[in-house]
Every structure is written in structure tokens, then in C-alpha cells.
Amino acid sequence: MSFSKFLTASVLLAAAPQVVYGQAKTSVSGVAQTSLYWDCCKASCSWADHGFFVGNPINTCDINGTRLTNWNLGTGCSDGESFACQDQIPWAVNETFSYGFVGAFIDGYGERTWCCGCYEIEFTDGPVKGKKMVVQASNSNYDGNGNSQFNFGIPGGYDYSGACAKQFGPSEINTKDNDGVLRRDQCDLLPDTLKPGCQWRFDWFKDAQRPNITWKRTACPKALTDISGCIRSDEQQFITKAETNDTLATPSSAVPIVGSISAFYTFAFAAALSAIVAF
């Protein structure tokens, strides 16, 4: 085997993992704690300079729930006109798989590495142990205290604030900071657009109390990006075959951009093998 052929084979095999892991500063898997939140505020990932996006950041809405196109508007949590969109709520596909949105914090990394990214998660304890979700990071959570944490965006979640009262008017729930909905029947106190996400917490999520998870970065399914309107600039590195309950599908618009990572591995291995055989 000539040195040049050996070098070519070595380079091809060594380069392949870089396609999978992408940018060195982007975390692709780990463990995390979880919690709930819903504060009606403009999400941190809805600011154009808080991530690396192909187009716009996470969709944001006005007080009536209409999507905005000006991502520079201030948040409704203060004197601004921008609020969280009411369709960024979780929903079940079947008894063991759901979609949703989270406020993410990945220890050791900044929000530009997670905003708009999608993650396949599996619950490792509690009543949801073994269930899986694919979630998109629509917000950032800086209450991790040294641990990675994904906070599920669930209407009626614990961190209610004055922005909800501003958006929907004062109510028994909207004026409860750090409390929110405690029972399923209280979901009926929320606006009709938010009730399904609140009920999901008690039906599919079994009102689990901060269950732990394992997670890994995955390609964003169209089911989520159609709602969020957001795609990360490094998304193409995570376009792989669906693995979760046959519910994940590679976005059709992304297929021509990258092609198949598995095909790259096949090519690299074949090239190396040919070189060895030639020797």
C-alpha cells in the first residue's frame, strides 16, 4: 500500500466524525434536570442576535396572538409589545411520544449554541420514565445552578407573571407568580388557546415533578419549525435518520442541502477499504 493511498484512507476515516458532531463548541448530548414554566414573555430566543439562524429567530406574537415580523420589539414582561406565541405548547403524538418547546440551559455553553436547536429527550425517572419527546429550544433558562436544565413551556407552569395578566386580563391564575395551575380542572381557567397544553401536563406528562432526562441534539422536525419559524444555521449537521417511534421525519426542504450522513460514512469506509485491498 503506497503512502499516498494510506494517507488518503486515514484522512477520510478521521474526517467522518466531524460531520456528526459539527462545531466543536456545540454540545450534542448529555443529561439534564427539568421543570415547567409559562410567563407569556417574549422568549429570549426570539431576539435576532441570540442565536445563529438561517432566517428569523423563534416566532413572537403581539398581545392578540398574531405573529410579529419585528424581532426588535420589547417584551410584554416590561413595557414592550411582544409576547410568547400561544401555539408554542406541547402535544402528544401517542402514549409514549410528544413534541414541545423548552427554555434550555446547557451547562458550560451559551444560549447562541442552543437557541432554536432541537433535542431528542428520554425521561429516566418518575411516571414518564421511558417516554420520549423532541423539543425545540425557544427560550433560555438561567436557573440551572451549575446543571443543565430544560424547562418545558407548559401553560399554567410555575413561573406565571404579570405579562399573562397583561395579555389576557387578570384572573385567578394570571395573577399567581411562581404558582400557576396545580390541578387539571384549573386548566379551564386559561384561554382556550392554552388549555390543550395545560391538559397535556396532567394527561401525557402525568404531572411529573421535575423528572430527569437524557438528551441529544437532533434535526428539527417540520412539526416544530412550522410553529416556531426558526431553523439554526448548523441544522444541516444533524439531519439524520429518524430514531424515535418512527415519528421524526427529516425536513423535506433540507434533504437536497446535505444528503445522507450515513452515505458519507459508506463512502469513507469504501475508499479506505479500496486502498487497503490495493495494497
N, C-alpha and C positions, 0 to 999 in steps of 0.2 A: 504493500500500500504506500503510495507516494506521500510525502509530507504535505503537499498541497491538498490532496484528497482528504487526508486525515484532518487537516485544519478546517476544511470546508464542513465536514461532518460534525466536528466539535462545535463550531460556531452555530450551526443550525440547531443542534440539540440544546445548547446553552441559551439560545435566544428565546426558545419557545415559552418558558415560564413568564417572561416579561409581558407577553400578550395577555396572560391570565391576570397577573397582579397589577398591571398598569403602572400608574405613577407611584414612585416609592413612598410618597408622603400620604397616600390614601390607604386607610385601614380597610381591610376587606373581610375580616371575620373576628369574632370574639364572643364574650359573654356580657350580659348586662342585667341591671335591675329594671323594673318597670313601675309606672304609676299612671294616673289619669289626670287630665286637665281639660278645661274648656273655659276660655276667658273672653272670647269674642274679639280680642285684639287683632290688629294686623300682625300676621306672623313674621318672625324675623327673616325667614327665607323668602319673603315677599319683597324684600329690598334688593334692587338690581345689583348692588355691589357686595352682597353677602354670599355669593357663590359663583361658580363658573358654569354658565348656562348657554345652551345653543341659541335660545331666543330670550323670552321673558322669564322672570323668576316665578315662584308659586303664585297662582292667581289670588287676587284680593278683591273684595267687594265693597260696595257702598252700604249705607245703612239699610237699604231695602233689599240687599242681596244681589244686586246687579253687578256683574264683573266690571272692574275698572281697567283702564289701559294706562293710567298714570301711576307708575310704581313709586313715585316720589312723594305721594300724599302721606301725611302723617297718620298715626294710628288713632283709632277711636278710643283707645285707653287714655288719651290725653285730650287734646283739642282737635285732633285730626278727623278726616272723613273716611278713613279706610278701616275695614273690619275683616275678620275671618269669613271666608265664604261658607255658606250653610250646607253645601254639598260635600265638604271635606270631612265626612263622617264614616265610621266603619260599617261594613255589611258582610253578611255570611254568604259564602258560595255553597257550602254544605256543612255537615255537622263537625267537620274537623278542619276546615279551611276558610279563612276570611281575608278580606282586604281592609286597609285602613291607612291612616296618616298619623305621624308621630312628631313630637318635639324631641329631637335627638341630642345626645351629648356622648361623644366618644372620647374617652379619657386619653389625653396626650395629643389630641388633634384639634384643629379649629373648625368653625362652622362652615367655612368655604369647602371643606373636604366632605361634608355630609349633606348640606342643603340640597334638596331635590333628588338625592340619591335614594335608591330603593333597596330594601333589605328583606331577605327571607328569614323569618324567625321561627323558632320552635320553643314552646314552653316546656320547662324542665321540672316544674313542681305545681302544686295546687290543683284545683278542679279542672284546669285546662291542660294539664300535663300531657304532652304528646301532640297537642293541636298545633297547627301551623298558620302563619299569616305571611303575606307580603305587604309591606308598608312603605310609604314614601315619607321622607323627612321634609315636612312642610314648615317646621319651626325648630328652634333651638332651645334646649333646656340646660341651664347652667346651675342646677341644684344637685348635680351628681356627687359633689363632695369626694372627688377622687375616684369615683366609679363611673363606668359607662352606664347610661340610663336612657331608656326610650319611654317617653310619656305619651300614652295613647290619647289622641284627640277625640274625646267622647262627650257629647253634650250632657251637661249636668255633672261633669267631672269636678274634682275637689276645688280647683282654683278659680272659682267664679269671681268676677269683679264688676266694677261699676260700668264697664263697657257693655255688658249684656243688658243692664237696665237702660242704658242709653240707647241701645239698638232696638230693644223690644218693649221697653217700658218696665217700670217697677213691678215685681211680682214676689211671691213667696220664695222663689228660687233665685231670681236675678239679683236680689239684694243680700245673698248669703255668701260672703267671702270665705274661701277655704272650707267650704262645707258642701253646697250643691245637693244633688239628688242622693238620697240614701236608700230609697225603695223603688221598685219598678213602677208602682202606681203614681209616683211623683213625676214620672216622665210625662204624664198627661198635662202637667203644669207648664211644659215647654211649648214653644211654637211648633206647629205641625211639621215644618221642615226639619226640625231637630229631634222629634220623637223617635223615629226609627233607630237613629244612632244611640240614643239613650237606652232604648229597649234592648238593643244588641248586647249591651253591657250585662244585663241580667239573664238574657236567653242563651246566647252563644258563649259569652265570656264568663258566665256563671258567677258574676260579681266577684271575681278572683281578686284577692288582696295582694297587690304588688308581686305577682309571680316573676320568677327569674327566667331568663331566656338565653339561648344561644342564637347568634345571628351571623349572616354572611351577606355581603353586597351581591346584588343580582341585577339583571336587566329590569328596567321599569316596564311593567305590562301596560298596554294601551288602556286597560280599565282604569288605571290610576292617572296616567298622563292626560287622558281626555278630561279629567276633572281638574287636575292641578295646572294643566297647560305648560308644564315645566319639564325640560329634559336637560340633563347635565352634559357638559362638553366632553366628559370622559365616558359617556354612556356606552359607546361602541366597544369598549374593552370588556364589558360584562354581558354582551349579547351571547348567551349560551343556550343550550338545550333546556327546555323546561324540566324541572325536577319535582315540583310539589303538586301532588294529587292530580297531575295532568291538567291543572287549571291555568298554569302560566303559559303564555304564548309570546314568542319573540315578536316585537312590533314589526308589522309587515313593511313599514316605511324604512326600517333600519337594516333589513336584510341585504340590500344591494351595497350598503356602505361598507360593511365589514366582511360579510360572508361568514363562514363557519370556523370557529377556533379549532374544533376537532379536525377539520380538514388541514389546518396549518400543522398540527401535530403529525398527522398522517404523512404530509409532505416531508417534514423534517426527518421523521424516522426512516422513510423510504430512501431519502437522499443519503442518510448515514449508512444504512444497510447496503445500498448500492456501492458505496465507497469501500466498505469492508469486503464485500464479495469480490470487487475488482482487485483487491489485494491478493 
